[in-house]
Amino acid sequence: MKLGIRSESIMLCDPGKIVTQNTFLGTVKNTVFLGEYIDCEVTVEKQLFSIKVSPDIEVSVGNQVGIIIPRESWVILPKPPGWQ
């Protein structure tokens, strides 16, 4: 099985405020301003997350951030045939 999460469901938080479940410390790898939002790529360990961030939020490449992935936004995807 795989876990699917929509990019707009993931939220950024101050890295010093990681106190809840489903909150992780990551590093900003890339940002692209797209008008209505900033497409922000964050790595947590070896996993890359694409996150839609409000343009009002300051994010810079190399900064550490917290990411919150609410449980209600998780979607369990079935294992496709031939996938290992």
mmCIF file of the N, C-alpha and C atoms, coordinates in Angstrom:
data_MODEL
# 
_entry.id   MODEL 
# 
loop_
_atom_site.group_PDB 
_atom_site.id 
_atom_site.type_symbol 
_atom_site.label_atom_id 
_atom_site.label_alt_id 
_atom_site.label_comp_id 
_atom_site.label_asym_id 
_atom_site.label_entity_id 
_atom_site.label_seq_id 
_atom_site.pdbx_PDB_ins_code 
_atom_site.Cartn_x 
_atom_site.Cartn_y 
_atom_site.Cartn_z 
_atom_site.occupancy 
_atom_site.B_iso_or_equiv 
_atom_site.pdbx_formal_charge 
_atom_site.auth_seq_id 
_atom_site.auth_comp_id 
_atom_site.auth_asym_id 
_atom_site.auth_atom_id 
_atom_site.pdbx_PDB_model_num 
ATOM 1   N N  . MET A 1 1  ? 0.844  -1.185 0.000   1.00 0.00 ? 1  MET A N  1 
ATOM 2   C CA . MET A 1 1  ? 0.000  0.000  0.000   1.00 0.00 ? 1  MET A CA 1 
ATOM 3   C C  . MET A 1 1  ? 0.885  1.243  0.000   1.00 0.00 ? 1  MET A C  1 
ATOM 4   N N  . LYS A 1 2  ? 0.324  2.315  -0.483  1.00 0.00 ? 2  LYS A N  1 
ATOM 5   C CA . LYS A 1 2  ? 0.986  3.611  -0.463  1.00 0.00 ? 2  LYS A CA 1 
ATOM 6   C C  . LYS A 1 2  ? 0.068  4.599  0.240   1.00 0.00 ? 2  LYS A C  1 
ATOM 7   N N  . LEU A 1 3  ? 0.678  5.660  0.756   1.00 0.00 ? 3  LEU A N  1 
ATOM 8   C CA . LEU A 1 3  ? -0.075 6.711  1.422   1.00 0.00 ? 3  LEU A CA 1 
ATOM 9   C C  . LEU A 1 3  ? -0.108 7.924  0.506   1.00 0.00 ? 3  LEU A C  1 
ATOM 10  N N  . GLY A 1 4  ? -1.294 8.412  0.199   1.00 0.00 ? 4  GLY A N  1 
ATOM 11  C CA . GLY A 1 4  ? -1.444 9.608  -0.620  1.00 0.00 ? 4  GLY A CA 1 
ATOM 12  C C  . GLY A 1 4  ? -1.866 10.781 0.247   1.00 0.00 ? 4  GLY A C  1 
ATOM 13  N N  . ILE A 1 5  ? -1.248 11.938 -0.023  1.00 0.00 ? 5  ILE A N  1 
ATOM 14  C CA . ILE A 1 5  ? -1.559 13.155 0.729   1.00 0.00 ? 5  ILE A CA 1 
ATOM 15  C C  . ILE A 1 5  ? -1.579 14.313 -0.259  1.00 0.00 ? 5  ILE A C  1 
ATOM 16  N N  . ARG A 1 6  ? -2.649 15.077 -0.285  1.00 0.00 ? 6  ARG A N  1 
ATOM 17  C CA . ARG A 1 6  ? -2.730 16.228 -1.192  1.00 0.00 ? 6  ARG A CA 1 
ATOM 18  C C  . ARG A 1 6  ? -1.798 17.334 -0.686  1.00 0.00 ? 6  ARG A C  1 
ATOM 19  N N  . SER A 1 7  ? -1.098 17.996 -1.615  1.00 0.00 ? 7  SER A N  1 
ATOM 20  C CA . SER A 1 7  ? -0.104 19.006 -1.233  1.00 0.00 ? 7  SER A CA 1 
ATOM 21  C C  . SER A 1 7  ? -0.715 20.172 -0.459  1.00 0.00 ? 7  SER A C  1 
ATOM 22  N N  . GLU A 1 8  ? -1.963 20.496 -0.721  1.00 0.00 ? 8  GLU A N  1 
ATOM 23  C CA . GLU A 1 8  ? -2.593 21.595 0.009   1.00 0.00 ? 8  GLU A CA 1 
ATOM 24  C C  . GLU A 1 8  ? -3.038 21.194 1.415   1.00 0.00 ? 8  GLU A C  1 
ATOM 25  N N  . SER A 1 9  ? -2.983 19.906 1.741   1.00 0.00 ? 9  SER A N  1 
ATOM 26  C CA . SER A 1 9  ? -3.358 19.437 3.080   1.00 0.00 ? 9  SER A CA 1 
ATOM 27  C C  . SER A 1 9  ? -2.199 19.503 4.064   1.00 0.00 ? 9  SER A C  1 
ATOM 28  N N  . ILE A 1 10 ? -0.979 19.610 3.553   1.00 0.00 ? 10 ILE A N  1 
ATOM 29  C CA . ILE A 1 10 ? 0.202  19.675 4.417   1.00 0.00 ? 10 ILE A CA 1 
ATOM 30  C C  . ILE A 1 10 ? 0.438  21.129 4.808   1.00 0.00 ? 10 ILE A C  1 
ATOM 31  N N  . MET A 1 11 ? 0.725  21.359 6.086   1.00 0.00 ? 11 MET A N  1 
ATOM 32  C CA . MET A 1 11 ? 0.934  22.722 6.582   1.00 0.00 ? 11 MET A CA 1 
ATOM 33  C C  . MET A 1 11 ? 2.346  22.868 7.132   1.00 0.00 ? 11 MET A C  1 
ATOM 34  N N  . LEU A 1 12 ? 2.879  24.060 7.014   1.00 0.00 ? 12 LEU A N  1 
ATOM 35  C CA . LEU A 1 12 ? 4.182  24.361 7.613   1.00 0.00 ? 12 LEU A CA 1 
ATOM 36  C C  . LEU A 1 12 ? 3.986  24.905 9.011   1.00 0.00 ? 12 LEU A C  1 
ATOM 37  N N  . CYS A 1 13 ? 4.983  24.674 9.869   1.00 0.00 ? 13 CYS A N  1 
ATOM 38  C CA . CYS A 1 13 ? 4.964  25.259 11.206  1.00 0.00 ? 13 CYS A CA 1 
ATOM 39  C C  . CYS A 1 13 ? 6.398  25.574 11.613  1.00 0.00 ? 13 CYS A C  1 
ATOM 40  N N  . ASP A 1 14 ? 6.536  26.315 12.674  1.00 0.00 ? 14 ASP A N  1 
ATOM 41  C CA . ASP A 1 14 ? 7.846  26.656 13.224  1.00 0.00 ? 14 ASP A CA 1 
ATOM 42  C C  . ASP A 1 14 ? 8.537  25.363 13.641  1.00 0.00 ? 14 ASP A C  1 
ATOM 43  N N  . PRO A 1 15 ? 9.807  25.147 13.250  1.00 0.00 ? 15 PRO A N  1 
ATOM 44  C CA . PRO A 1 15 ? 10.477 23.889 13.588  1.00 0.00 ? 15 PRO A CA 1 
ATOM 45  C C  . PRO A 1 15 ? 10.642 23.676 15.096  1.00 0.00 ? 15 PRO A C  1 
ATOM 46  N N  . GLY A 1 16 ? 10.564 24.737 15.879  1.00 0.00 ? 16 GLY A N  1 
ATOM 47  C CA . GLY A 1 16 ? 10.663 24.614 17.330  1.00 0.00 ? 16 GLY A CA 1 
ATOM 48  C C  . GLY A 1 16 ? 9.353  24.223 17.990  1.00 0.00 ? 16 GLY A C  1 
ATOM 49  N N  . LYS A 1 17 ? 8.289  24.103 17.217  1.00 0.00 ? 17 LYS A N  1 
ATOM 50  C CA . LYS A 1 17 ? 6.962  23.804 17.778  1.00 0.00 ? 17 LYS A CA 1 
ATOM 51  C C  . LYS A 1 17 ? 6.462  22.436 17.358  1.00 0.00 ? 17 LYS A C  1 
ATOM 52  N N  . ILE A 1 18 ? 7.362  21.498 17.183  1.00 0.00 ? 18 ILE A N  1 
ATOM 53  C CA . ILE A 1 18 ? 6.961  20.147 16.794  1.00 0.00 ? 18 ILE A CA 1 
ATOM 54  C C  . ILE A 1 18 ? 6.613  19.380 18.064  1.00 0.00 ? 18 ILE A C  1 
ATOM 55  N N  . VAL A 1 19 ? 5.324  19.386 18.392  1.00 0.00 ? 19 VAL A N  1 
ATOM 56  C CA . VAL A 1 19 ? 4.879  18.755 19.630  1.00 0.00 ? 19 VAL A CA 1 
ATOM 57  C C  . VAL A 1 19 ? 3.715  17.794 19.415  1.00 0.00 ? 19 VAL A C  1 
ATOM 58  N N  . THR A 1 20 ? 3.204  17.707 18.196  1.00 0.00 ? 20 THR A N  1 
ATOM 59  C CA . THR A 1 20 ? 2.053  16.846 17.959  1.00 0.00 ? 20 THR A CA 1 
ATOM 60  C C  . THR A 1 20 ? 2.435  15.651 17.096  1.00 0.00 ? 20 THR A C  1 
ATOM 61  N N  . GLN A 1 21 ? 1.575  14.651 17.112  1.00 0.00 ? 21 GLN A N  1 
ATOM 62  C CA . GLN A 1 21 ? 1.746  13.535 16.200  1.00 0.00 ? 21 GLN A CA 1 
ATOM 63  C C  . GLN A 1 21 ? 1.610  14.043 14.778  1.00 0.00 ? 21 GLN A C  1 
ATOM 64  N N  . ASN A 1 22 ? 2.230  13.343 13.854  1.00 0.00 ? 22 ASN A N  1 
ATOM 65  C CA . ASN A 1 22 ? 2.138  13.666 12.433  1.00 0.00 ? 22 ASN A CA 1 
ATOM 66  C C  . ASN A 1 22 ? 2.760  15.021 12.096  1.00 0.00 ? 22 ASN A C  1 
ATOM 67  N N  . THR A 1 23 ? 3.718  15.458 12.920  1.00 0.00 ? 23 THR A N  1 
ATOM 68  C CA . THR A 1 23 ? 4.477  16.677 12.667  1.00 0.00 ? 23 THR A CA 1 
ATOM 69  C C  . THR A 1 23 ? 5.941  16.286 12.591  1.00 0.00 ? 23 THR A C  1 
ATOM 70  N N  . PHE A 1 24 ? 6.611  16.751 11.531  1.00 0.00 ? 24 PHE A N  1 
ATOM 71  C CA . PHE A 1 24 ? 7.973  16.295 11.261  1.00 0.00 ? 24 PHE A CA 1 
ATOM 72  C C  . PHE A 1 24 ? 8.881  17.475 10.954  1.00 0.00 ? 24 PHE A C  1 
ATOM 73  N N  . LEU A 1 25 ? 10.170 17.301 11.178  1.00 0.00 ? 25 LEU A N  1 
ATOM 74  C CA . LEU A 1 25 ? 11.160 18.307 10.872  1.00 0.00 ? 25 LEU A CA 1 
ATOM 75  C C  . LEU A 1 25 ? 11.703 18.058 9.473   1.00 0.00 ? 25 LEU A C  1 
ATOM 76  N N  . GLY A 1 26 ? 11.728 19.100 8.642   1.00 0.00 ? 26 GLY A N  1 
ATOM 77  C CA . GLY A 1 26 ? 12.215 18.958 7.276   1.00 0.00 ? 26 GLY A CA 1 
ATOM 78  C C  . GLY A 1 26 ? 13.075 20.136 6.874   1.00 0.00 ? 26 GLY A C  1 
ATOM 79  N N  . THR A 1 27 ? 13.626 20.044 5.669   1.00 0.00 ? 27 THR A N  1 
ATOM 80  C CA . THR A 1 27 ? 14.464 21.097 5.103   1.00 0.00 ? 27 THR A CA 1 
ATOM 81  C C  . THR A 1 27 ? 13.889 21.520 3.757   1.00 0.00 ? 27 THR A C  1 
ATOM 82  N N  . VAL A 1 28 ? 13.769 22.830 3.550   1.00 0.00 ? 28 VAL A N  1 
ATOM 83  C CA . VAL A 1 28 ? 13.263 23.357 2.287   1.00 0.00 ? 28 VAL A CA 1 
ATOM 84  C C  . VAL A 1 28 ? 14.327 23.151 1.216   1.00 0.00 ? 28 VAL A C  1 
ATOM 85  N N  . LYS A 1 29 ? 13.969 22.439 0.155   1.00 0.00 ? 29 LYS A N  1 
ATOM 86  C CA . LYS A 1 29 ? 14.898 22.148 -0.942  1.00 0.00 ? 29 LYS A CA 1 
ATOM 87  C C  . LYS A 1 29 ? 14.687 23.060 -2.138  1.00 0.00 ? 29 LYS A C  1 
ATOM 88  N N  . ASN A 1 30 ? 13.454 23.525 -2.358  1.00 0.00 ? 30 ASN A N  1 
ATOM 89  C CA . ASN A 1 30 ? 13.166 24.352 -3.521  1.00 0.00 ? 30 ASN A CA 1 
ATOM 90  C C  . ASN A 1 30 ? 11.869 25.109 -3.280  1.00 0.00 ? 30 ASN A C  1 
ATOM 91  N N  . THR A 1 31 ? 11.773 26.307 -3.851  1.00 0.00 ? 31 THR A N  1 
ATOM 92  C CA . THR A 1 31 ? 10.526 27.063 -3.811  1.00 0.00 ? 31 THR A CA 1 
ATOM 93  C C  . THR A 1 31 ? 10.293 27.694 -5.182  1.00 0.00 ? 31 THR A C  1 
ATOM 94  N N  . VAL A 1 32 ? 9.024  27.710 -5.599  1.00 0.00 ? 32 VAL A N  1 
ATOM 95  C CA . VAL A 1 32 ? 8.652  28.353 -6.854  1.00 0.00 ? 32 VAL A CA 1 
ATOM 96  C C  . VAL A 1 32 ? 7.390  29.162 -6.589  1.00 0.00 ? 32 VAL A C  1 
ATOM 97  N N  . PHE A 1 33 ? 7.461  30.471 -6.821  1.00 0.00 ? 33 PHE A N  1 
ATOM 98  C CA . PHE A 1 33 ? 6.297  31.334 -6.669  1.00 0.00 ? 33 PHE A CA 1 
ATOM 99  C C  . PHE A 1 33 ? 5.385  31.141 -7.875  1.00 0.00 ? 33 PHE A C  1 
ATOM 100 N N  . LEU A 1 34 ? 4.129  30.776 -7.614  1.00 0.00 ? 34 LEU A N  1 
ATOM 101 C CA . LEU A 1 34 ? 3.172  30.518 -8.689  1.00 0.00 ? 34 LEU A CA 1 
ATOM 102 C C  . LEU A 1 34 ? 1.944  31.422 -8.604  1.00 0.00 ? 34 LEU A C  1 
ATOM 103 N N  . GLY A 1 35 ? 2.118  32.609 -8.048  1.00 0.00 ? 35 GLY A N  1 
ATOM 104 C CA . GLY A 1 35 ? 1.025  33.577 -7.967  1.00 0.00 ? 35 GLY A CA 1 
ATOM 105 C C  . GLY A 1 35 ? 0.139  33.361 -6.761  1.00 0.00 ? 35 GLY A C  1 
ATOM 106 N N  . GLU A 1 36 ? -0.801 32.420 -6.860  1.00 0.00 ? 36 GLU A N  1 
ATOM 107 C CA . GLU A 1 36 ? -1.734 32.157 -5.766  1.00 0.00 ? 36 GLU A CA 1 
ATOM 108 C C  . GLU A 1 36 ? -1.074 31.433 -4.593  1.00 0.00 ? 36 GLU A C  1 
ATOM 109 N N  . TYR A 1 37 ? 0.026  30.743 -4.870  1.00 0.00 ? 37 TYR A N  1 
ATOM 110 C CA . TYR A 1 37 ? 0.719  30.004 -3.822  1.00 0.00 ? 37 TYR A CA 1 
ATOM 111 C C  . TYR A 1 37 ? 2.187  29.811 -4.195  1.00 0.00 ? 37 TYR A C  1 
ATOM 112 N N  . ILE A 1 38 ? 2.956  29.351 -3.221  1.00 0.00 ? 38 ILE A N  1 
ATOM 113 C CA . ILE A 1 38 ? 4.350  28.976 -3.447  1.00 0.00 ? 38 ILE A CA 1 
ATOM 114 C C  . ILE A 1 38 ? 4.400  27.458 -3.417  1.00 0.00 ? 38 ILE A C  1 
ATOM 115 N N  . ASP A 1 39 ? 4.972  26.868 -4.462  1.00 0.00 ? 39 ASP A N  1 
ATOM 116 C CA . ASP A 1 39 ? 5.200  25.422 -4.458  1.00 0.00 ? 39 ASP A CA 1 
ATOM 117 C C  . ASP A 1 39 ? 6.516  25.214 -3.726  1.00 0.00 ? 39 ASP A C  1 
ATOM 118 N N  . CYS A 1 40 ? 6.441  24.575 -2.593  1.00 0.00 ? 40 CYS A N  1 
ATOM 119 C CA . CYS A 1 40 ? 7.589  24.424 -1.704  1.00 0.00 ? 40 CYS A CA 1 
ATOM 120 C C  . CYS A 1 40 ? 7.919  22.937 -1.581  1.00 0.00 ? 40 CYS A C  1 
ATOM 121 N N  . GLU A 1 41 ? 9.150  22.554 -1.918  1.00 0.00 ? 41 GLU A N  1 
ATOM 122 C CA . GLU A 1 41 ? 9.581  21.166 -1.771  1.00 0.00 ? 41 GLU A CA 1 
ATOM 123 C C  . GLU A 1 41 ? 10.371 21.042 -0.473  1.00 0.00 ? 41 GLU A C  1 
ATOM 124 N N  . VAL A 1 42 ? 9.945  20.115 0.361   1.00 0.00 ? 42 VAL A N  1 
ATOM 125 C CA . VAL A 1 42 ? 10.564 19.903 1.668   1.00 0.00 ? 42 VAL A CA 1 
ATOM 126 C C  . VAL A 1 42 ? 10.954 18.436 1.796   1.00 0.00 ? 42 VAL A C  1 
ATOM 127 N N  . THR A 1 43 ? 12.174 18.181 2.241   1.00 0.00 ? 43 THR A N  1 
ATOM 128 C CA . THR A 1 43 ? 12.578 16.803 2.493   1.00 0.00 ? 43 THR A CA 1 
ATOM 129 C C  . THR A 1 43 ? 12.505 16.525 3.985   1.00 0.00 ? 43 THR A C  1 
ATOM 130 N N  . VAL A 1 44 ? 11.954 15.362 4.295   1.00 0.00 ? 44 VAL A N  1 
ATOM 131 C CA . VAL A 1 44 ? 11.930 14.829 5.659   1.00 0.00 ? 44 VAL A CA 1 
ATOM 132 C C  . VAL A 1 44 ? 12.614 13.481 5.558   1.00 0.00 ? 44 VAL A C  1 
ATOM 133 N N  . GLU A 1 45 ? 13.788 13.403 6.174   1.00 0.00 ? 45 GLU A N  1 
ATOM 134 C CA . GLU A 1 45 ? 14.657 12.244 6.000   1.00 0.00 ? 45 GLU A CA 1 
ATOM 135 C C  . GLU A 1 45 ? 14.898 12.054 4.504   1.00 0.00 ? 45 GLU A C  1 
ATOM 136 N N  . LYS A 1 46 ? 14.471 10.967 3.893   1.00 0.00 ? 46 LYS A N  1 
ATOM 137 C CA . LYS A 1 46 ? 14.704 10.768 2.449   1.00 0.00 ? 46 LYS A CA 1 
ATOM 138 C C  . LYS A 1 46 ? 13.447 10.982 1.618   1.00 0.00 ? 46 LYS A C  1 
ATOM 139 N N  . GLN A 1 47 ? 12.361 11.433 2.243   1.00 0.00 ? 47 GLN A N  1 
ATOM 140 C CA . GLN A 1 47 ? 11.089 11.616 1.543   1.00 0.00 ? 47 GLN A CA 1 
ATOM 141 C C  . GLN A 1 47 ? 10.913 13.079 1.132   1.00 0.00 ? 47 GLN A C  1 
ATOM 142 N N  . LEU A 1 48 ? 10.534 13.306 -0.127  1.00 0.00 ? 48 LEU A N  1 
ATOM 143 C CA . LEU A 1 48 ? 10.294 14.656 -0.630  1.00 0.00 ? 48 LEU A CA 1 
ATOM 144 C C  . LEU A 1 48 ? 8.797  14.944 -0.643  1.00 0.00 ? 48 LEU A C  1 
ATOM 145 N N  . PHE A 1 49 ? 8.417  16.089 -0.066  1.00 0.00 ? 49 PHE A N  1 
ATOM 146 C CA . PHE A 1 49 ? 7.025  16.520 -0.037  1.00 0.00 ? 49 PHE A CA 1 
ATOM 147 C C  . PHE A 1 49 ? 6.889  17.804 -0.844  1.00 0.00 ? 49 PHE A C  1 
ATOM 148 N N  . SER A 1 50 ? 5.864  17.885 -1.663  1.00 0.00 ? 50 SER A N  1 
ATOM 149 C CA . SER A 1 50 ? 5.522  19.110 -2.375  1.00 0.00 ? 50 SER A CA 1 
ATOM 150 C C  . SER A 1 50 ? 4.355  19.735 -1.617  1.00 0.00 ? 50 SER A C  1 
ATOM 151 N N  . ILE A 1 51 ? 4.542  20.981 -1.194  1.00 0.00 ? 51 ILE A N  1 
ATOM 152 C CA . ILE A 1 51 ? 3.562  21.632 -0.329  1.00 0.00 ? 51 ILE A CA 1 
ATOM 153 C C  . ILE A 1 51 ? 3.146  22.955 -0.949  1.00 0.00 ? 51 ILE A C  1 
ATOM 154 N N  . LYS A 1 52 ? 1.839  23.217 -0.998  1.00 0.00 ? 52 LYS A N  1 
ATOM 155 C CA . LYS A 1 52 ? 1.335  24.508 -1.449  1.00 0.00 ? 52 LYS A CA 1 
ATOM 156 C C  . LYS A 1 52 ? 1.284  25.435 -0.239  1.00 0.00 ? 52 LYS A C  1 
ATOM 157 N N  . VAL A 1 53 ? 2.036  26.533 -0.330  1.00 0.00 ? 53 VAL A N  1 
ATOM 158 C CA . VAL A 1 53 ? 2.169  27.468 0.791   1.00 0.00 ? 53 VAL A CA 1 
ATOM 159 C C  . VAL A 1 53 ? 1.644  28.837 0.363   1.00 0.00 ? 53 VAL A C  1 
ATOM 160 N N  . SER A 1 54 ? 0.959  29.521 1.262   1.00 0.00 ? 54 SER A N  1 
ATOM 161 C CA . SER A 1 54 ? 0.480  30.872 0.987   1.00 0.00 ? 54 SER A CA 1 
ATOM 162 C C  . SER A 1 54 ? 1.665  31.780 0.668   1.00 0.00 ? 54 SER A C  1 
ATOM 163 N N  . PRO A 1 55 ? 1.512  32.684 -0.310  1.00 0.00 ? 55 PRO A N  1 
ATOM 164 C CA . PRO A 1 55 ? 2.618  33.589 -0.628  1.00 0.00 ? 55 PRO A CA 1 
ATOM 165 C C  . PRO A 1 55 ? 2.934  34.566 0.504   1.00 0.00 ? 55 PRO A C  1 
ATOM 166 N N  . ASP A 1 56 ? 2.080  34.627 1.520   1.00 0.00 ? 56 ASP A N  1 
ATOM 167 C CA . ASP A 1 56 ? 2.327  35.487 2.678   1.00 0.00 ? 56 ASP A CA 1 
ATOM 168 C C  . ASP A 1 56 ? 3.343  34.880 3.646   1.00 0.00 ? 56 ASP A C  1 
ATOM 169 N N  . ILE A 1 57 ? 3.628  33.599 3.488   1.00 0.00 ? 57 ILE A N  1 
ATOM 170 C CA . ILE A 1 57 ? 4.551  32.903 4.393   1.00 0.00 ? 57 ILE A CA 1 
ATOM 171 C C  . ILE A 1 57 ? 5.950  32.940 3.792   1.00 0.00 ? 57 ILE A C  1 
ATOM 172 N N  . GLU A 1 58 ? 6.929  33.322 4.606   1.00 0.00 ? 58 GLU A N  1 
ATOM 173 C CA . GLU A 1 58 ? 8.313  33.381 4.136   1.00 0.00 ? 58 GLU A CA 1 
ATOM 174 C C  . GLU A 1 58 ? 8.955  32.000 4.248   1.00 0.00 ? 58 GLU A C  1 
ATOM 175 N N  . VAL A 1 59 ? 9.405  31.482 3.120   1.00 0.00 ? 59 VAL A N  1 
ATOM 176 C CA . VAL A 1 59 ? 10.146 30.220 3.102   1.00 0.00 ? 59 VAL A CA 1 
ATOM 177 C C  . VAL A 1 59 ? 11.381 30.415 2.236   1.00 0.00 ? 59 VAL A C  1 
ATOM 178 N N  . SER A 1 60 ? 12.502 29.894 2.692   1.00 0.00 ? 60 SER A N  1 
ATOM 179 C CA . SER A 1 60 ? 13.754 30.029 1.946   1.00 0.00 ? 60 SER A CA 1 
ATOM 180 C C  . SER A 1 60 ? 14.430 28.679 1.851   1.00 0.00 ? 60 SER A C  1 
ATOM 181 N N  . VAL A 1 61 ? 15.065 28.435 0.703   1.00 0.00 ? 61 VAL A N  1 
ATOM 182 C CA . VAL A 1 61 ? 15.804 27.199 0.489   1.00 0.00 ? 61 VAL A CA 1 
ATOM 183 C C  . VAL A 1 61 ? 16.863 27.049 1.575   1.00 0.00 ? 61 VAL A C  1 
ATOM 184 N N  . GLY A 1 62 ? 16.943 25.845 2.140   1.00 0.00 ? 62 GLY A N  1 
ATOM 185 C CA . GLY A 1 62 ? 17.909 25.548 3.193   1.00 0.00 ? 62 GLY A CA 1 
ATOM 186 C C  . GLY A 1 62 ? 17.368 25.693 4.601   1.00 0.00 ? 62 GLY A C  1 
ATOM 187 N N  . ASN A 1 63 ? 16.250 26.410 4.767   1.00 0.00 ? 63 ASN A N  1 
ATOM 188 C CA . ASN A 1 63 ? 15.668 26.590 6.099   1.00 0.00 ? 63 ASN A CA 1 
ATOM 189 C C  . ASN A 1 63 ? 15.057 25.295 6.613   1.00 0.00 ? 63 ASN A C  1 
ATOM 190 N N  . GLN A 1 64 ? 15.121 25.111 7.918   1.00 0.00 ? 64 GLN A N  1 
ATOM 191 C CA . GLN A 1 64 ? 14.407 23.994 8.533   1.00 0.00 ? 64 GLN A CA 1 
ATOM 192 C C  . GLN A 1 64 ? 12.992 24.456 8.843   1.00 0.00 ? 64 GLN A C  1 
ATOM 193 N N  . VAL A 1 65 ? 12.034 23.574 8.599   1.00 0.00 ? 65 VAL A N  1 
ATOM 194 C CA . VAL A 1 65 ? 10.625 23.859 8.864   1.00 0.00 ? 65 VAL A CA 1 
ATOM 195 C C  . VAL A 1 65 ? 9.987  22.625 9.474   1.00 0.00 ? 65 VAL A C  1 
ATOM 196 N N  . GLY A 1 66 ? 8.900  22.839 10.172  1.00 0.00 ? 66 GLY A N  1 
ATOM 197 C CA . GLY A 1 66 ? 8.067  21.728 10.607  1.00 0.00 ? 66 GLY A CA 1 
ATOM 198 C C  . GLY A 1 66 ? 6.969  21.543 9.574   1.00 0.00 ? 66 GLY A C  1 
ATOM 199 N N  . ILE A 1 67 ? 6.586  20.299 9.330   1.00 0.00 ? 67 ILE A N  1 
ATOM 200 C CA . ILE A 1 67 ? 5.423  20.062 8.476   1.00 0.00 ? 67 ILE A CA 1 
ATOM 201 C C  . ILE A 1 67 ? 4.411  19.246 9.263   1.00 0.00 ? 67 ILE A C  1 
ATOM 202 N N  . ILE A 1 68 ? 3.164  19.613 9.107   1.00 0.00 ? 68 ILE A N  1 
ATOM 203 C CA . ILE A 1 68 ? 2.062  18.932 9.781   1.00 0.00 ? 68 ILE A CA 1 
ATOM 204 C C  . ILE A 1 68 ? 1.253  18.206 8.712   1.00 0.00 ? 68 ILE A C  1 
ATOM 205 N N  . ILE A 1 69 ? 1.071  16.906 8.904   1.00 0.00 ? 69 ILE A N  1 
ATOM 206 C CA . ILE A 1 69 ? 0.281  16.101 7.976   1.00 0.00 ? 69 ILE A CA 1 
ATOM 207 C C  . ILE A 1 69 ? -0.921 15.558 8.757   1.00 0.00 ? 69 ILE A C  1 
ATOM 208 N N  . PRO A 1 70 ? -2.058 16.273 8.714   1.00 0.00 ? 70 PRO A N  1 
ATOM 209 C CA . PRO A 1 70 ? -3.222 15.844 9.492   1.00 0.00 ? 70 PRO A CA 1 
ATOM 210 C C  . PRO A 1 70 ? -3.699 14.446 9.095   1.00 0.00 ? 70 PRO A C  1 
ATOM 211 N N  . ARG A 1 71 ? -4.021 13.632 10.055  1.00 0.00 ? 71 ARG A N  1 
ATOM 212 C CA . ARG A 1 71 ? -4.463 12.252 9.820   1.00 0.00 ? 71 ARG A CA 1 
ATOM 213 C C  . ARG A 1 71 ? -5.664 12.189 8.883   1.00 0.00 ? 71 ARG A C  1 
ATOM 214 N N  . GLU A 1 72 ? -6.573 13.145 8.997   1.00 0.00 ? 72 GLU A N  1 
ATOM 215 C CA . GLU A 1 72 ? -7.783 13.117 8.176   1.00 0.00 ? 72 GLU A CA 1 
ATOM 216 C C  . GLU A 1 72 ? -7.494 13.372 6.691   1.00 0.00 ? 72 GLU A C  1 
ATOM 217 N N  . SER A 1 73 ? -6.281 13.794 6.366   1.00 0.00 ? 73 SER A N  1 
ATOM 218 C CA . SER A 1 73 ? -5.938 14.032 4.958   1.00 0.00 ? 73 SER A CA 1 
ATOM 219 C C  . SER A 1 73 ? -5.267 12.818 4.303   1.00 0.00 ? 73 SER A C  1 
ATOM 220 N N  . TRP A 1 74 ? -5.006 11.766 5.058   1.00 0.00 ? 74 TRP A N  1 
ATOM 221 C CA . TRP A 1 74 ? -4.359 10.575 4.512   1.00 0.00 ? 74 TRP A CA 1 
ATOM 222 C C  . TRP A 1 74 ? -5.331 9.798  3.623   1.00 0.00 ? 74 TRP A C  1 
ATOM 223 N N  . VAL A 1 75 ? -4.821 9.268  2.516   1.00 0.00 ? 75 VAL A N  1 
ATOM 224 C CA . VAL A 1 75 ? -5.591 8.385  1.647   1.00 0.00 ? 75 VAL A CA 1 
ATOM 225 C C  . VAL A 1 75 ? -4.728 7.146  1.399   1.00 0.00 ? 75 VAL A C  1 
ATOM 226 N N  . ILE A 1 76 ? -5.237 5.985  1.784   1.00 0.00 ? 76 ILE A N  1 
ATOM 227 C CA . ILE A 1 76 ? -4.506 4.738  1.550   1.00 0.00 ? 76 ILE A CA 1 
ATOM 228 C C  . ILE A 1 76 ? -4.787 4.289  0.128   1.00 0.00 ? 76 ILE A C  1 
ATOM 229 N N  . LEU A 1 77 ? -3.732 4.139  -0.654  1.00 0.00 ? 77 LEU A N  1 
ATOM 230 C CA . LEU A 1 77 ? -3.858 3.725  -2.053  1.00 0.00 ? 77 LEU A CA 1 
ATOM 231 C C  . LEU A 1 77 ? -3.553 2.229  -2.163  1.00 0.00 ? 77 LEU A C  1 
ATOM 232 N N  . PRO A 1 78 ? -4.344 1.487  -2.934  1.00 0.00 ? 78 PRO A N  1 
ATOM 233 C CA . PRO A 1 78 ? -4.092 0.057  -3.061  1.00 0.00 ? 78 PRO A CA 1 
ATOM 234 C C  . PRO A 1 78 ? -2.789 -0.213 -3.815  1.00 0.00 ? 78 PRO A C  1 
ATOM 235 N N  . LYS A 1 79 ? -2.222 -1.356 -3.542  1.00 0.00 ? 79 LYS A N  1 
ATOM 236 C CA . LYS A 1 79 ? -0.995 -1.772 -4.204  1.00 0.00 ? 79 LYS A CA 1 
ATOM 237 C C  . LYS A 1 79 ? -1.308 -2.146 -5.648  1.00 0.00 ? 79 LYS A C  1 
ATOM 238 N N  . PRO A 1 80 ? -0.678 -1.467 -6.626  1.00 0.00 ? 80 PRO A N  1 
ATOM 239 C CA . PRO A 1 80 ? -0.946 -1.823 -8.017  1.00 0.00 ? 80 PRO A CA 1 
ATOM 240 C C  . PRO A 1 80 ? -0.349 -3.177 -8.384  1.00 0.00 ? 80 PRO A C  1 
ATOM 241 N N  . PRO A 1 81 ? -0.900 -3.856 -9.373  1.00 0.00 ? 81 PRO A N  1 
ATOM 242 C CA . PRO A 1 81 ? -0.359 -5.162 -9.772  1.00 0.00 ? 81 PRO A CA 1 
ATOM 243 C C  . PRO A 1 81 ? 1.105  -5.019 -10.197 1.00 0.00 ? 81 PRO A C  1 
ATOM 244 N N  . GLY A 1 82 ? 1.944  -5.948 -9.746  1.00 0.00 ? 82 GLY A N  1 
ATOM 245 C CA . GLY A 1 82 ? 3.355  -5.961 -10.103 1.00 0.00 ? 82 GLY A CA 1 
ATOM 246 C C  . GLY A 1 82 ? 4.230  -5.040 -9.271  1.00 0.00 ? 82 GLY A C  1 
ATOM 247 N N  . TRP A 1 83 ? 3.632  -4.258 -8.358  1.00 0.00 ? 83 TRP A N  1 
ATOM 248 C CA . TRP A 1 83 ? 4.400  -3.333 -7.526  1.00 0.00 ? 83 TRP A CA 1 
ATOM 249 C C  . TRP A 1 83 ? 4.965  -4.080 -6.333  1.00 0.00 ? 83 TRP A C  1 
ATOM 250 N N  . GLN A 1 84 ? 6.234  -3.855 -6.019  1.00 0.00 ? 84 GLN A N  1 
ATOM 251 C CA . GLN A 1 84 ? 6.853  -4.555 -4.880  1.00 0.00 ? 84 GLN A CA 1 
ATOM 252 C C  . GLN A 1 84 ? 7.228  -3.607 -3.802  1.00 0.00 ? 84 GLN A C  1 
# 
